[in-house]
Amino acid sequence: MAKQQYIEPVGEERAGWHKDGESKEKSYTVRMTTAWERFLKEENLPIFKGIGIKDSRDLPRGDWPRVGGKGTYIQLLGTNNDTGMFVVEVPARGALNPQRHLFEERYIVLDGRGSVEVWKEGASAKTSFEWQQWSVFGVPLNANFRIINTASSPALLLAVNSAPRMINTFQNKSFIFDNYFNFEDRFGGNLEDFWKPGEDFEPQPVRGRAQITTNVIPDASTTYLPLDNNRGPGFRWVAPNMVGNTMIQGWIGEYPSGRYAKAHNHAAGAVLVCMRGKGYSFTWPKEEGGLTPWENGKGDLVRMQEYWPGGMISAAPGPANWFHQHFAFGKDPFRIFNYTGNMPGNPASGGGGGGFVEEGQLIRQHAEITDGGNAIPYHMEDPYIRKFFEQKLADEGASLNMPEEVYTAQGANITIMAD
């Protein structure tokens, strides 16, 4: 294709392509395809797009020669060109191809059991660990690894990575996939205990909530979560610090049956994956919908997604800040993993607005709007929210388990111990 020549405007004409009055028959909208989007086309896999899905195990999967199994990419609203997600199927009694890539990546096991071999470039010795359903593990940056299925049926794993940001930055696949640099600060030295699950909780940097440093969680659906209470009474929460990641970290949280989160808002990017129980989420644009969208006659702006183990939602699809709220309507606790979240204090990592907080600055995600934060107190929420939740619980044979005092101004910041 011949290169176009730029024509400078004359007089009061405006440069660029646009519709100007009624004299033009069409307007021009030009959007450049990114390196990440070109990469997705080359992979030639199915791509699921939307706000969420009840169970990602139900997605169609296509042959994936590069990886060696079958797979499908997931591109939820608010994540394109920021976070990569996919489901990969590992053949029975088989393995995926050895891989290495210059982006952070983490896996949740949806079905199956097996092991992973991990080794440094130029090293003959390999480290390894085993996985089962609901295991969570991270892959050290640019390390060699191979995922092995030891069961007699196919295994399914859900992955998240920072590939879009890295591929768009360097725009060179060879640099991303054929780079031999070993990150000794992330995967080096004595590796004898590298895959030993962590046990000790510590305060998370910046926010002070619970954190555990571990590169493998054997069963994230049942692992102990410390009491947190930030998103609602009885809410439990921990942030797993895995393989030195800064872009792909996030947190695991759990709501008791019959309880739900305060609505809160932040930028797009947070994707919640269910690992236990049944739940649904509401999400709506902050500016257009306001604090009480149904009362404001804007209920049509609210998006809802039900999801259970293996399902997910883009909590704040964006592009502007969206309020979102999560509900445990089943008889069991509702456990979710914000698996796209960044390490707090990393200002450029995206993934749900974790962002940088100066010393002494208000941590907005801990505070309510009446105190300058981003959460709506229960007593200020739209009445339809509780009414709808109670009906969902009744349909499931469960009941509301919220302390009545949280619906009063005096009880807005009450801390209720979990049952």
C-alpha positions, 0 to 999 in steps of 0.5 A: 500500500502506498504511503499517504501524503499529509496535506496541510490545511489552508485558511481556517480548515482543521487538520485531521479526519472528521465530519465538518458540517453537512458537506461531508458524506461520512466521518472518519474514525481510525483506530490503530490495531495494537501489537497485543491485538495483532498477537491475539489474531495470530493465536487464532483461538476463540475469544470470549468478550463480555462483562463476565461468565457464570463458569469459564469451564463452559467456554469453547476451546480451540487447538493451540499449537504454540502452547500445546493444548487447547484454549480460549482467550478471555477479554472482559470489558475494561481489560483489553490491552491491559490484562491477558486471560485465558483458559487452557486445557492440558491433555490427559496424561500429557503436558503442555509445551515448555514455555518461557515469556517476559511477562508475569503470569499466574494460574488457577486450577479449575479441574484436574491434578498434576505438576509443574516443572520450573527451571532457569535458562542454562540450568540442568536441575529442575524444580517442581511442585504438584497442583490440584483443583483450586491450586493457585501458583505463579510462574517466575518472570522469564523462567522456563516451565512445563505444565504436566497433567497426571490424571486420566482426564483433561485438566483445565487451568485459568490464567492471567498475565501482563502480556498485553502491556509487555507486548505493546511496550516492546512490540517484538515477539522474539524479545518476549518469548526468546529472551534468555535473561534469568531474573535471579532476584525473582528465581535464583539462589537456593531454590530448595524451599521456593515451592513450599507453601507459606504459612505466616501472615504479615501486614500488606505494604501501604494498606496494612491488610493481611498478606502471605508470601507464598508461590503456591497455594495448594487449595485456595478455595479452603485456605484460611483467610484472616478476618478483614471486615473492610468490605462488609461484616464478617468479610475475610481477606488476604493478598498472596505475594507470589514470585515477586510479581508487581503487576499480577498480585491481587487478593482472595476474599470471602463473604459469609452466606447471606451477606454482601459488600458495600458498593464501592468504586475504582478504575477499570481492571479488577476481575473477580473469579469465584472459587467457592459458593454462589454469588452475583455482582451489580456494577454501574457507572458512578456519574450517570447512575449516582449512589441510588441508580434505581431510585434515580430512574437509572436502573437500566444502567446497572449490569448484573452477573451471577457466577459460581466456581470458575465464573468471573466478572469485570467488577468495574468495566469502565472506562470511568469509575463504576460502583460495584457490589458483591453478594453471597446468595448461596448457602455456602460462603462466597469466595472470590479472587481478584486475580488481576490486582496489582501490588499496592504501591506500584503506580503503573501496574493497573489492575483495578486501581490499586495505585500509589498512596503517599504516607499519611494519605487517606486510603480511599478503599478503606473509607466510606464516601462520608469520610472521603472514601469510595464506599457507600454505607449500607444505610445510604444504598438504594433500597432495591439492593436489599430487596433484590438480595432477600428475594435471591436468598429466598429462592436459594433457601438461604436467608439474610445474615446482615446485622440490622445495625449496619443499616443505620448511620450509627452502625455505618462503621461497625465491625462484626466478628464472623460467625 
